[in-house]
Amino acid sequence: MNVLQMPRMIFSFSEGWDDLIRIHPPIARLFALVALPLSLLPPAMIYYAGGNYGDVFVPGITPEQWHVAAGIFFLAELLTVPIMAWLIHLVARVNNAATDYHACFTLAAIAPVPMWLSSLMLFVPNLSVGVVVGGLGLLCSVGLIYRGVYALFSMREDIKALQMATVIAGAGLLMWLILMQIVLIH
C-alpha cells in the first residue's frame, strides 16, 4: 500500500483500495508497518506537548502525569486495533457481509490513520486548533470506514454499506472517547 494514496482512499471506492486488496498484506505486516508506527505518534505528541505546555490543554497536570498518560495511551491504542477488528467482524456477520477477519483487521488498521496523523497538531499549543484538526481527522477516518466497508467487504448496496459504516464509526468514536478519557484521567 502506498501511503500517498491514503487521501484518495477517503473519497474513492477503488483508488488505493484495489491495490490494498490485490496486495493482501498479512495481518502481522499491517500491524507492524501501519498500526504500530502510526500509533506511536499520539503518545509521543502527548509526551511532548504535556511536558512542554500541558497547561494549555488541561490546567494543573504535571509533565510527569502527561508522560504516564502517554505510555498508558500507547498500550491502549495497541489493544484498540484488534478489538476494533473483532467488532467490525461482528458487524459484518450481523449484516451478512461476506468477509473474513483479515479484511476487518485491514479496515481497523487503516481507518485510524487520519486520527493518528492529526495528533501532530499538538506541536501547536492551541486547544482550538486541536479541536479543528482532530475533527477533520475524525471525518477523514469516517470516510475511510465507509469506503473501506464498501471496497474490502465487496458491498454493492449503498444503504447496507452506510449502515455498517455508521455502526463501525460509532464504535470507533466510542473507543476514541475511551482513549481520550485515559489521557485525561491520568
Secondary structure, DSSP 4 states (H G I P E B T S, - for coil): --GGGHHHHHH-SSTTHHHHHHH---HHHHIIIIIHHHHTHHHHHHHHHHHHHGGGTSTT--HHHHHHHHHHHHHHHHHHHHHHHHHHHHHHHHTT----HHHHHHHHHHTTHHHHHHGGGGGS--HHHHHHHHHHHHHHHHHHHHHHHHHHTT---HHHHHHHHHHHHHHHHHHHHHHHHHHHH-
